[in-house]
Amino acid sequence: MKLSLSETASFPTKTDDEEAYLNLSLLLREADLQECFKLDSQILYREFFLKERLPRELLEKLRPFLIRKRRATLRTHYKGE
């Protein structure tokens, strides 16, 4: 038996939470982030948020939009057994 745990984080998509997505989009427009005007939450997360390539104040404003997910996978058979 094998148990795997993982944690992911991302910003909201329009499908996940339309209101949060709109507020996030407005915040990024105010910050003049041209790369994110067509909000790509993956680029925002990987290239700007994780790498802390934004002013600290903006990073703090983005934190409430961050969606954290945890996932557990239990496999009864795995290679090596």
C-alpha positions, 0 to 999 in steps of 0.5 A: 500500500502506498499513500501520496500527499500533495498540495497545490496552489493557484489563483481563481479561474473564471469558471471556479469563482467569477467574482474573485476572478474579476476582482483579481483581474482588476487588481492586476490591471491597476498594477499595470501587469501587461502580461496578465491582462488576459488573466492567465492564472498559471503564469501569474502563479508560476512566473510572478507569485512564486518567484516573488517578481512583484512588489511586496504590497501587491504580493500581499494583495494577491494572497487572499485570491490564492486557492490551496488544494490538498490531495491524497492518493491511496494505491493498494498496488504500486511498482516495487511490490 
